[in-house]
């Protein structure tokens, strides 16, 4: 109460705050997904190019997915990749092939129909995801109506660098996202992917609020021997700016996201049943039941059945058809790991804290890997003497299953920033203190304000230390906060309006290498 404003006799009440302002930890696991969605329309309003926060998969589905038709019609297909069976003269070298009626067929997708965002968000929520930002840069483009070449890289010409860069730029005005994720970046050419990754790292460096989680081109179908070329290409493509704000995972992961009912004959040959018929009902060994079903699909004898009913009939009548669908599912379910890792980080942050390394844990919904890396193979991924750009491996262990076996940033040679948990913890501490200190902007730059700021930050860091987020037997061992004339400020600083606060913290670091030493000693008498 300003006493000079009192002008009449009476009794006045003056309330004084008993407790200082407090700092509150900001959210640590809010990914921003950038990519293509089935649609971006809700209640007549377009959400294309609008960063939108969703808190559940149901909310994402309502805004960015096709609405389901009225019953009894089946649910709308949100993602419908197209595949072709291309007959080969000899056995293909890769694993994506089938032997049918003595002939080899390669299973090749129409690259323009392959997208990853929708299933990555499903994987995110399966692994405990919560709030997330969705940046839809467009909807699915037209198919090319032809399979990709047998040895061609998987590049979707509908996925455009400028679209993804535009979506990234939209996040400049959003402070909440703590992770940038772009699963469809691996569908770009190598050059365009490099440009996008460098832009993501630069934006993370400038904003200091998020890390970029990268996938690696070639991680879907790695060569057992030459896979290292994909790692080298990735390392060459990330540049040298902001490496401590980036992390990468390898390889892709085989999931159970898509189920048999999600793939049917409409996903084969662009829906042309005439191209499928000779494969599942060859003239050399015809099946009357299969022939009848195929005929009814082309020319219904009476009231046409639904696609689901025809598909079930084919599945029950033809082992070949069922096998084709299962093999296509294996390919369609091979996803970039970034979406699942965002869910893993969300779960670990909520259960243990952001200072807990997101490693030595499984990923829900992951059932296989395209390559099983050994300990010696991971050595060159985890530590690179030349670039220092660490790549986190996802590995299979007998008796344990598939585990995330790495927790490093791309800045693997830095003693300060090589661990992802350290980078994310420091980001949380910095942003929490920054937001709390805004209450003191324009306050008098005097000792009372300095002490209030020190007490506020000190109380916050004490709570983090008690939770296990900082090292030290006592709070004074874990952190220190300084603010004052002669310690962090000069007289000129005060005249220029600067209040400098110095915070030092001892952050918890993961025990990445555990060394157990055994030594023999002589037996002694009892």
C-alpha positions in Angstrom: 0.0 0.0 0.0 1.3 3.4 -1.0 0.8 5.6 2.1 0.8 8.8 0.0 -2.5 7.7 -1.5 -4.3 7.7 1.9 -6.2 10.9 2.2 -9.1 10.3 4.6 -9.2 9.0 8.2 -10.1 5.3 8.7 -8.6 1.8 9.1 -6.7 0.3 6.2 -5.5 -3.2 5.5 -2.1 -3.8 3.9 -1.4 -7.4 2.9 2.2 -8.5 2.7 3.3 -11.6 0.8 4.8 -14.1 3.2 6.4 -16.3 0.6 8.6 -15.4 -2.3 7.9 -16.3 -5.9 8.7 -19.9 -6.9 10.1 -21.6 -10.0 8.2 -24.5 -11.5 9.7 -27.1 -13.8 8.7 -26.8 -17.4 7.4 -29.7 -19.3 10.2 -31.9 -20.6 8.5 -34.3 -23.0 6.4 -32.4 -25.5 7.3 -33.6 -29.1 6.4 -31.6 -32.2 5.7 -33.9 -35.1 6.2 -32.4 -38.5 4.8 -34.2 -41.6 1.9 -35.2 -43.7 -1.5 -36.2 -42.3 -4.6 -37.9 -43.8 -6.4 -34.6 -43.5 -6.3 -31.5 -41.3 -9.9 -30.3 -41.0 -12.1 -30.1 -37.9 -15.6 -28.6 -37.7 -15.0 -26.8 -41.0 -11.7 -25.2 -39.9 -8.4 -26.1 -41.5 -5.5 -27.0 -39.3 -3.0 -27.4 -42.1 0.1 -25.3 -41.3 -1.1 -24.6 -37.8 0.9 -26.1 -34.9 -1.8 -27.8 -32.9 -1.4 -29.4 -29.5 -3.2 -32.7 -28.9 -3.2 -34.7 -25.6 -4.4 -38.1 -26.9 -4.5 -40.2 -30.0 -8.3 -39.7 -30.1 -7.8 -35.9 -30.3 -5.3 -36.4 -33.1 -7.7 -38.7 -34.9 -10.5 -36.2 -34.6 -8.5 -33.3 -36.2 -6.1 -34.9 -38.6 -7.7 -38.2 -39.7 -10.6 -39.1 -42.1 -14.0 -39.3 -40.3 -15.4 -42.8 -40.2 -18.5 -43.5 -42.3 -21.8 -44.4 -40.7 -22.2 -48.1 -39.6 -22.2 -50.8 -40.8 -19.6 -49.5 -43.1 -16.0 -50.3 -42.0 -13.8 -47.6 -40.4 -12.0 -45.3 -42.8 -8.5 -46.2 -43.8 -6.1 -43.5 -42.5 -3.1 -44.9 -44.3 -3.1 -47.0 -47.4 0.3 -47.8 -48.9 0.4 -49.5 -52.3 2.6 -52.5 -53.1 3.5 -54.5 -56.2 4.7 -58.0 -56.6 7.3 -57.9 -59.4 8.5 -61.2 -60.8 12.3 -61.7 -60.9 14.3 -63.9 -63.1 16.4 -65.1 -60.1 16.3 -65.0 -56.4 16.6 -61.4 -55.1 19.5 -60.6 -52.8 17.3 -58.8 -50.2 14.7 -60.2 -47.9 11.7 -58.5 -49.4 10.6 -61.3 -51.8 8.3 -64.3 -52.0 8.5 -67.6 -53.8 5.1 -68.3 -55.4 4.4 -71.2 -57.7 8.2 -71.7 -58.3 8.7 -68.0 -59.2 10.4 -65.2 -57.2 8.5 -62.0 -56.6 10.0 -58.9 -55.1 7.6 -56.9 -52.8 8.1 -53.3 -53.9 6.1 -50.3 -52.7 4.8 -47.4 -54.7 7.2 -44.9 -53.1 4.7 -42.0 -53.4 2.3 -43.8 -51.1 4.7 -44.4 -48.2 4.3 -42.0 -45.2 5.4 -42.4 -41.6 3.8 -39.7 -39.5 0.5 -41.4 -38.8 1.9 -44.7 -37.6 4.7 -42.9 -35.7 2.1 -41.0 -33.7 0.4 -44.3 -33.0 3.7 -45.7 -31.8 4.3 -42.6 -29.7 1.0 -43.1 -27.8 1.5 -46.8 -27.4 4.7 -46.0 -25.5 3.1 -43.6 -23.1 2.9 -40.4 -25.1 0.9 -37.5 -23.7 0.8 -33.9 -25.0 2.3 -33.4 -28.5 2.2 -30.7 -31.2 1.2 -31.7 -34.7 2.4 -29.6 -37.6 0.5 -30.9 -40.7 2.4 -29.6 -43.8 -0.1 -31.2 -46.2 -2.1 -34.3 -47.0 -1.1 -37.4 -49.0 -0.2 -36.8 -52.6 -1.1 -38.9 -55.7 0.5 -42.3 -56.2 3.0 -42.9 -59.0 1.1 -46.0 -59.9 4.3 -48.0 -60.3 6.7 -49.8 -58.0 10.1 -48.4 -57.0 13.1 -49.9 -58.6 14.6 -53.0 -57.0 17.8 -51.2 -56.0 16.4 -47.6 -55.8 16.4 -45.7 -52.6 13.0 -45.1 -51.1 12.2 -41.5 -52.0 8.6 -40.2 -52.0 8.4 -37.3 -54.5 5.3 -36.0 -52.6 7.4 -35.3 -49.5 9.0 -31.9 -50.2 11.8 -30.3 -48.4 10.2 -26.9 -48.5 7.0 -28.3 -46.9 9.0 -29.7 -44.0 11.2 -26.6 -43.6 8.0 -24.5 -43.6 6.5 -26.7 -40.8 9.8 -26.4 -38.8 9.7 -22.6 -39.2 6.2 -22.5 -37.7 7.6 -23.8 -34.4 9.7 -20.6 -34.0 6.7 -19.2 -32.2 6.1 -22.2 -29.9 8.0 -22.4 -26.7 6.5 -25.6 -25.3 7.8 -28.3 -27.7 10.9 -30.0 -26.3 11.5 -32.4 -29.2 11.4 -31.9 -33.0 10.5 -35.1 -34.8 10.1 -35.5 -38.6 9.7 -39.2 -39.4 9.2 -38.6 -43.1 12.6 -36.9 -43.4 14.0 -40.3 -44.4 11.7 -40.2 -47.5 13.7 -37.2 -48.8 16.8 -37.5 -51.0 20.1 -37.6 -49.1 20.8 -34.0 -49.9 17.4 -32.7 -48.9 17.5 -34.7 -45.7 20.9 -33.2 -44.8 19.5 -29.7 -45.4 16.5 -30.4 -43.1 18.6 -31.9 -40.3 21.0 -28.9 -40.3 18.0 -26.5 -40.2 16.5 -28.4 -37.3 19.8 -28.3 -35.3 20.2 -24.6 -36.0 16.7 -23.8 -34.8 17.2 -25.9 -31.7 20.4 -24.0 -31.0 18.8 -20.6 -31.4 15.7 -21.4 -29.4 17.4 -23.5 -26.7 14.2 -25.2 -25.8 14.2 -28.5 -27.8 16.3 -31.3 -29.1 15.9 -32.9 -32.6 15.4 -36.7 -32.7 16.7 -38.1 -36.0 16.1 -41.3 -38.0 18.7 -42.5 -40.4 18.2 -43.2 -44.1 18.9 -46.8 -44.9 17.8 -48.0 -41.4 14.7 -49.7 -42.9 16.6 -52.2 -45.1 20.2 -52.1 -43.9 22.8 -54.2 -45.7 24.4 -56.6 -43.2 27.9 -55.5 -44.2 27.6 -52.1 -45.9 25.2 -50.6 -43.4 28.2 -48.5 -42.1 27.9 -46.4 -45.3 24.5 -45.2 -44.2 25.9 -44.2 -40.9 28.7 -42.3 -42.6 26.3 -40.6 -44.9 24.2 -39.5 -42.0 27.2 -38.1 -40.1 28.3 -36.2 -43.1 24.9 -34.7 -43.5 24.4 -33.2 -40.1 27.0 -30.5 -40.3 28.7 -29.1 -37.1 26.2 -26.7 -35.7 24.2 -27.5 -32.6 25.2 -31.2 -32.3 24.4 -31.2 -28.6 20.8 -30.5 -29.5 20.5 -33.6 -31.7 20.3 -37.3 -31.2 19.9 -40.2 -33.6 18.6 -43.8 -33.4 19.4 -46.8 -35.6 18.0 -49.0 -37.1 14.2 -48.8 -37.9 12.0 -51.0 -35.8 9.5 -53.7 -36.8 6.2 -53.0 -35.1 2.8 -54.4 -34.7 1.1 -51.1 -35.3 -0.7 -52.2 -38.5 -2.8 -55.3 -38.3 -4.0 -57.8 -41.0 -7.3 -55.9 -41.3 -5.4 -52.8 -42.3 -4.0 -54.3 -45.5 -6.1 -55.9 -48.2 -6.3 -56.4 -52.0 -6.9 -52.7 -52.5 -3.3 -52.2 -51.4 -2.0 -54.4 -54.2 -1.3 -53.3 -57.7 -3.2 -50.0 -57.1 -6.3 -52.0 -56.5 -6.2 -53.7 -59.9 -7.5 -57.2 -59.1 -6.6 -58.4 -62.7 -2.9 -58.2 -61.8 -3.4 -60.1 -58.5 -5.5 -62.9 -60.0 -2.8 -64.8 -61.9 -0.6 -64.9 -58.8 -3.1 -66.3 -56.3 -5.1 -68.3 -58.9 -2.6 -69.5 -61.5 -3.9 -71.2 -64.6 -1.6 -74.1 -63.8 -3.3 -74.8 -60.5 -6.6 -73.0 -60.5 -8.8 -72.8 -57.3 -12.5 -72.5 -58.0 -13.3 -70.8 -54.7 -10.6 -68.1 -55.3 -11.8 -67.7 -58.9 -15.4 -67.1 -57.7 -14.3 -64.5 -55.1 -12.2 -62.6 -57.6 -15.0 -62.7 -60.1 -17.5 -61.3 -57.5 -15.0 -58.5 -56.6 -14.9 -57.4 -60.3 -18.5 -58.1 -61.1 -20.7 -58.7 -58.1 -23.4 -61.3 -58.7 -25.9 -59.6 -56.4 -25.5 -57.1 -53.7 -21.8 -56.4 -53.4 -20.0 -57.3 -50.2 -17.7 -54.9 -48.4 -14.0 -54.9 -49.0 -13.5 -56.4 -45.5 -15.8 -59.3 -46.4 -14.1 -60.0 -49.7 -10.7 -59.7 -48.0 -11.7 -62.2 -45.3 -13.0 -64.6 -48.0 -9.7 -64.4 -49.9 -7.7 -64.9 -46.7 -9.6 -68.0 -45.8 -9.6 -69.5 -49.3 -6.0 -68.8 -50.4 -2.8 -69.4 -48.4 -0.9 -67.6 -51.0 -3.0 -64.4 -50.6 -2.7 -64.6 -46.8 1.1 -65.0 -47.1 1.3 -62.0 -49.4 -0.7 -59.8 -47.0 1.5 -60.9 -44.1 4.7 -60.1 -46.0 3.4 -56.7 -46.9 2.5 -56.0 -43.3 6.1 -56.7 -42.3 7.3 -54.0 -44.6 4.5 -51.5 -43.8 5.2 -52.0 -40.0 8.9 -51.2 -40.4 9.0 -47.6 -38.9 11.5 -45.0 -38.0 12.2 -45.2 -34.2 11.9 -41.5 -33.4 8.1 -41.6 -32.6 8.5 -44.5 -30.3 11.5 -42.9 -28.6 9.4 -39.8 -27.9 7.0 -42.0 -26.1 9.8 -43.7 -24.2 11.2 -40.4 -23.1 7.7 -39.2 -22.0 7.2 -42.3 -19.8 10.7 -42.1 -18.2 10.3 -38.4 -17.6 7.0 -38.9 -15.8 8.1 -41.9 -13.8 11.8 -41.1 -12.9 12.6 -37.6 -14.2 14.3 -36.0 -17.2 17.7 -36.8 -15.7 17.1 -40.5 -16.2 18.7 -41.7 -19.4 16.2 -43.0 -21.9 18.0 -46.3 -22.4 18.1 -49.9 -21.2 14.4 -50.1 -21.8 12.1 -51.7 -24.3 9.8 -50.0 -26.8 6.2 -51.1 -26.6 4.9 -52.5 -29.9 8.3 -53.3 -31.3 8.6 -57.0 -32.4 11.7 -57.2 -34.7 14.7 -55.4 -36.1 16.0 -55.4 -39.7 19.5 -55.9 -38.4 20.8 -57.3 -35.1 23.9 -55.3 -34.2 26.5 -56.9 -32.1 28.6 -55.2 -29.4 31.5 -54.8 -31.7 29.3 -53.4 -34.4 27.8 -50.8 -32.0 31.3 -49.6 -31.0 31.6 -47.5 -34.2 28.1 -46.2 -33.8 28.5 -45.1 -30.1 31.9 -43.5 -30.5 33.3 -42.0 -33.6 36.9 -40.7 -33.3 36.7 -38.5 -36.4 33.3 -36.6 -36.1 32.3 -37.6 -32.6 28.7 -37.9 -33.8 27.3 -40.8 -31.7 24.4 -42.9 -33.0 22.3 -44.7 -30.5 21.7 -48.4 -31.3 18.5 -50.4 -30.8 19.6 -53.9 -30.2 18.3 -57.4 -29.5 19.5 -59.3 -26.4 18.8 -62.9 -25.7 16.4 -63.3 -22.9 15.7 -59.6 -22.7 14.3 -58.8 -26.1 14.8 -55.5 -28.0 16.3 -52.7 -25.9 17.3 -49.1 -26.6 21.0 -49.3 -26.0 22.3 -45.8 -26.2 21.7 -42.4 -24.7 24.0 -39.9 -26.4 23.7 -36.7 -28.3 25.4 -36.1 -31.6 28.1 -34.2 -29.7 29.8 -37.4 -28.6 33.3 -35.9 -28.1 32.0 -33.2 -25.6 32.5 -33.9 -21.9 29.7 -31.4 -21.2 27.0 -32.5 -23.7 27.6 -36.0 -24.9 24.7 -37.5 -22.9 21.1 -36.9 -23.9 19.8 -36.8 -20.3 22.3 -34.1 -19.4 21.3 -32.0 -22.4 17.6 -32.3 -21.6 18.0 -31.7 -17.9 20.0 -28.5 -18.5 17.3 -27.3 -21.0 14.6 -27.9 -18.3 16.6 -26.1 -15.6 17.4 -23.2 -17.9 13.9 -22.7 -19.2 12.4 -23.1 -15.7 14.6 -20.5 -14.2 14.2 -18.2 -17.2 10.4 -18.2 -16.9 10.5 -17.7 -13.2 12.9 -14.8 -13.4 10.5 -12.9 -15.8 8.5 -11.9 -12.7 11.5 -9.7 -11.7 11.8 -7.9 -15.0 11.6 -4.1 -14.3 12.0 -4.7 -10.6 14.6 -2.5 -8.8 18.1 -3.8 -9.4 19.0 -3.8 -5.7 20.0 -6.3 -3.1 16.5 -7.2 -2.0 15.7 -8.3 -5.6 19.0 -10.2 -5.9 18.3 -12.1 -2.7 14.7 -12.9 -3.8 16.0 -14.3 -7.2 18.7 -16.3 -5.4 16.1 -17.7 -3.0 13.7 -18.6 -5.7 16.2 -20.4 -7.9 17.8 -22.0 -4.9 14.5 -23.4 -3.7 13.8 -24.8 -7.1 17.2 -26.5 -7.4 16.8 -27.9 -3.9 13.6 -29.6 -5.0 15.3 -31.0 -8.1 18.3 -32.3 -5.9 15.9 -34.0 -3.5 14.3 -35.8 -6.4 17.7 -37.1 -7.5 18.2 -34.8 -10.5 21.5 -33.3 -9.1 24.6 -34.9 -7.6 25.9 -34.1 -4.1 25.6 -35.2 -0.5 24.1 -31.8 0.4 22.3 -29.1 -1.6 25.4 -26.9 -1.4 27.4 -29.7 -3.1 24.7 -30.0 -5.9 24.4 -26.3 -6.9 25.3 -22.7 -6.2 23.4 -19.5 -7.1 25.2 -16.1 -7.2 23.7 -12.7 -7.9 25.0 -9.4 -6.7 27.3 -6.4 -7.1 30.9 -7.4 -7.1 30.1 -11.1 -7.7 28.1 -11.3 -11.0 27.6 -7.6 -11.8 29.7 -4.4 -12.0 28.4 -0.9 -11.6 28.2 -0.5 -15.3 26.0 -3.6 -15.5 23.5 -2.0 -13.1 23.6 1.3 -15.0 22.9 -0.5 -18.2 20.0 -2.4 -16.7 21.6 -5.9 -16.4 21.0 -8.2 -13.5 23.3 -11.2 -13.9 22.6 -14.5 -12.2 25.2 -17.3 -12.1 24.0 -20.8 -11.5 26.3 -23.8 -11.3 24.8 -27.3 -11.1 26.2 -30.8 -10.8 24.0 -32.8 -13.2 23.5 -36.5 -12.8 25.3 -38.5 -15.6 24.5 -42.0 -16.7 26.8 -44.9 -15.8 27.4 -45.9 -19.5 30.4 -48.1 -18.8 30.4 -50.3 -15.7 33.8 -51.8 -15.1 33.9 -54.7 -12.6 37.4 -55.7 -11.5 38.2 -59.2 -10.3 41.5 -60.1 -8.6 42.6 -63.4 -7.1 44.1 -63.6 -3.7 45.7 -66.3 -1.7 43.6 -68.5 0.5 43.9 -67.8 4.2 43.4 -70.1 7.2 40.3 -69.8 9.2 
